Amino acid sequence: MMVSPETYMSFLQDKNYEELIKERDSLIDEIKGYEKISDDFIDMNPSREILYKYNHLYLSKVCELLSEKFTETGFSNRQESFMGEEWVHILKEYLIENNLFEIWTNDNLQRRKMGKKFTLSDHIKGLIYSLLSNQRPWKSIVANMDKIENIFYDFDVDKIKTENPERFIDEIRKIKCGNRNINQQMKSLAQNIAIMEEIERDYGSMDDFVTSAPAYEIVKKISDNKSKYKINRVGEALAWEYLRNVGIDGMKPDVHLCRFFAGDRMGSGSNIPATIHEVYETVLKLSKDTGISMSEIDSLVWNFCSSGYGEVCTSNPRCEICPIKEYCNK
């Protein structure tokens, strides 16, 4: 049920300037999502048209309050409060200006926010892409997504279960999208589908399972060897990647993020590289402070560091061209 713009405004009265900015940006993201043509909107209630109209009305109310708060509090105080996270915005501008910013999981994040329920096929797709991302450049995966979807029968669960895994291994290698664990990954697919089917029997659906607890708890359930729901060939980093692929906000603490948030670079701890827990806590805090999703912060850092993309904060960092070097501990 939609509330009136006046009622919505009453909910915002006690929010401070920074909280209103986050509310404004969230509404803008939703509006952009509704402007995309997608089958996900067909059965929505209220309809996309109604949500689109009301979000614009809500946005106007947020902007009214922002204007009032801006006058009341003064710019200098707000600027000081944002300085600690300013590098995030500088980094994003740098990547966009240099055509280096890609965040393909963001669409799924928006779809989930708008009420999409992800099917078992969607979850298998998310798992397969997370497995393929393991310890290899992502650019060639992106370039071959159409071929990958054909190889896996558009992620038809029954066809994948009954197919000889050697076919998947051979076809993935032909398009040069394999990795050092591709044999074991493909041979575990049928068993991993069986695990997901068991989860569906226990929880009703994979979507109900991944939303039944905070994301970090789901990560532990599917990556811990002692867990009933352990997914084969999936550790913490790939578990986070899988959840992001099905629209759960989070980050993949891979080699790039652990290096970037190390104590000798952009981290506040002393570990080099940063631990998975340190990366999670850092990205979570940044998300709360800036209003930017964890997935987008992950993508910003990853695009800045990764081979074939930014290639700035690598194992041998190119500090001379780094746009955020004044914020770095190095």
Solvent accessible surface area in square Angstrom, and as a share of the most:
residue,aa,sasa,rsa
1,M,222,0.99
2,M,48,0.21
3,V,53,0.30
4,S,48,0.31
5,P,23,0.14
6,E,113,0.51
7,T,57,0.33
8,Y,22,0.08
9,M,31,0.14
10,S,65,0.42
11,F,129,0.54
12,L,3,0.02
13,Q,90,0.40
14,D,145,0.75
15,K,65,0.27
16,N,76,0.39
17,Y,31,0.12
18,E,46,0.21
19,E,77,0.35
20,L,0,0.00
21,I,28,0.14
22,K,65,0.28
23,E,46,0.20
24,R,74,0.27
25,D,49,0.25
26,S,39,0.25
27,L,12,0.06
28,I,58,0.29
29,D,58,0.30
30,E,40,0.18
31,I,11,0.06
32,K,118,0.50
33,G,3,0.03
34,Y,11,0.04
35,E,98,0.44
36,K,105,0.45
37,I,170,0.86
38,S,34,0.22
39,D,116,0.60
40,D,50,0.26
41,F,18,0.08
42,I,127,0.64
43,D,133,0.69
44,M,40,0.18
45,N,145,0.74
46,P,38,0.24
47,S,43,0.28
48,R,67,0.24
49,E,113,0.51
50,I,73,0.37
51,L,24,0.12
52,Y,75,0.28
53,K,118,0.50
54,Y,55,0.21
55,N,7,0.04
56,H,76,0.34
57,L,66,0.33
58,Y,15,0.06
59,L,31,0.15
60,S,54,0.35
61,K,40,0.17
62,V,0,0.00
63,C,60,0.36
64,E,83,0.37
65,L,4,0.02
66,L,15,0.07
67,S,70,0.45
68,E,91,0.41
69,K,40,0.17
70,F,94,0.39
71,T,114,0.66
72,E,124,0.56
73,T,59,0.34
74,G,30,0.29
75,F,115,0.48
76,S,79,0.51
77,N,101,0.52
78,R,10,0.04
79,Q,94,0.42
80,E,135,0.60
81,S,65,0.42
82,F,50,0.21
83,M,91,0.41
84,G,55,0.53
85,E,23,0.10
86,E,58,0.26
87,W,16,0.06
88,V,1,0.00
89,H,73,0.33
90,I,49,0.25
91,L,0,0.00
92,K,59,0.25
93,E,102,0.46
94,Y,45,0.17
95,L,0,0.00
96,I,94,0.48
97,E,136,0.61
98,N,71,0.37
99,N,141,0.72
100,L,37,0.19
101,F,45,0.19
102,E,78,0.35
103,I,34,0.17
104,W,76,0.27
105,T,2,0.01
106,N,38,0.20
107,D,52,0.27
108,N,22,0.11
109,L,13,0.07
110,Q,19,0.09
111,R,80,0.29
112,R,42,0.15
113,K,100,0.43
114,M,23,0.10
115,G,55,0.53
116,K,49,0.21
117,K,148,0.63
118,F,11,0.05
119,T,78,0.45
120,L,31,0.16
121,S,35,0.23
122,D,38,0.20
123,H,0,0.00
124,I,0,0.00
125,K,64,0.27
126,G,2,0.02
127,L,1,0.00
128,I,0,0.00
129,Y,0,0.00
130,S,0,0.00
131,L,0,0.00
132,L,0,0.00
133,S,11,0.07
134,N,22,0.11
135,Q,121,0.54
136,R,50,0.18
137,P,71,0.44
138,W,20,0.07
139,K,104,0.44
140,S,36,0.23
141,I,0,0.00
142,V,49,0.28
143,A,84,0.65
144,N,23,0.12
145,M,37,0.16
146,D,117,0.60
147,K,111,0.47
148,I,0,0.00
149,E,46,0.20
150,N,104,0.53
151,I,12,0.06
152,F,0,0.00
153,Y,65,0.25
154,D,97,0.50
155,F,6,0.02
156,D,56,0.29
157,V,23,0.13
158,D,94,0.49
159,K,107,0.46
160,I,2,0.01
161,K,69,0.29
162,T,118,0.69
163,E,42,0.19
164,N,87,0.44
165,P,43,0.27
166,E,79,0.35
167,R,75,0.27
168,F,2,0.01
169,I,3,0.01
170,D,73,0.38
171,E,49,0.22
172,I,0,0.00
173,R,129,0.47
174,K,146,0.62
175,I,33,0.17
176,K,160,0.68
177,C,0,0.00
178,G,18,0.17
179,N,20,0.10
180,R,188,0.69
181,N,35,0.18
182,I,2,0.01
183,N,56,0.28
184,Q,80,0.36
185,Q,1,0.00
186,M,2,0.01
187,K,111,0.47
188,S,16,0.10
189,L,3,0.01
190,A,47,0.36
191,Q,107,0.48
192,N,0,0.00
193,I,0,0.00
194,A,50,0.39
195,I,24,0.12
196,M,0,0.00
197,E,42,0.19
198,E,54,0.24
199,I,0,0.00
200,E,44,0.20
201,R,179,0.65
202,D,73,0.38
203,Y,73,0.28
204,G,58,0.56
205,S,32,0.20
206,M,1,0.00
207,D,5,0.03
208,D,65,0.34
209,F,0,0.00
210,V,2,0.01
211,T,76,0.44
212,S,59,0.38
213,A,25,0.20
214,P,67,0.42
215,A,21,0.17
216,Y,111,0.42
217,E,69,0.31
218,I,0,0.00
219,V,4,0.02
220,K,132,0.56
221,K,65,0.28
222,I,0,0.00
223,S,15,0.10
224,D,44,0.23
225,N,130,0.67
226,K,192,0.81
227,S,30,0.19
228,K,131,0.55
229,Y,23,0.09
230,K,38,0.16
231,I,0,0.00
232,N,38,0.19
233,R,105,0.38
234,V,4,0.02
235,G,36,0.35
236,E,81,0.36
237,A,27,0.21
238,L,12,0.06
239,A,0,0.00
240,W,7,0.02
241,E,11,0.05
242,Y,1,0.00
243,L,1,0.00
244,R,14,0.05
245,N,6,0.03
246,V,1,0.00
247,G,3,0.03
248,I,22,0.11
249,D,51,0.27
250,G,0,0.00
251,M,0,0.00
252,K,22,0.10
253,P,5,0.03
254,D,24,0.12
255,V,91,0.52
256,H,34,0.15
257,L,0,0.00
258,C,16,0.09
259,R,52,0.19
260,F,1,0.01
261,F,6,0.03
262,A,1,0.01
263,G,18,0.17
264,D,44,0.23
265,R,15,0.06
266,M,27,0.12
267,G,7,0.07
268,S,119,0.77
269,G,38,0.37
270,S,101,0.65
271,N,63,0.32
272,I,113,0.58
273,P,84,0.53
274,A,5,0.04
275,T,59,0.35
276,I,55,0.28
277,H,124,0.55
278,E,45,0.20
279,V,0,0.00
280,Y,33,0.12
281,E,77,0.35
282,T,38,0.22
283,V,0,0.00
284,L,46,0.23
285,K,124,0.53
286,L,15,0.08
287,S,17,0.11
288,K,124,0.53
289,D,48,0.25
290,T,11,0.06
291,G,37,0.36
292,I,23,0.12
293,S,28,0.18
294,M,13,0.06
295,S,1,0.01
296,E,26,0.12
297,I,1,0.00
298,D,5,0.02
299,S,7,0.04
300,L,1,0.01
301,V,0,0.00
302,W,42,0.15
303,N,1,0.00
304,F,1,0.00
305,C,1,0.01
306,S,2,0.01
307,S,62,0.40
308,G,32,0.31
309,Y,19,0.07
310,G,7,0.07
311,E,64,0.29
312,V,2,0.01
313,C,14,0.08
314,T,33,0.19
315,S,72,0.46
316,N,124,0.64
317,P,35,0.22
318,R,99,0.36
319,C,52,0.31
320,E,127,0.57
321,I,73,0.37
322,C,18,0.11
323,P,41,0.26
324,I,2,0.01
325,K,112,0.48
326,E,146,0.65
327,Y,56,0.21
328,C,35,0.21
329,N,85,0.44
330,K,126,0.53
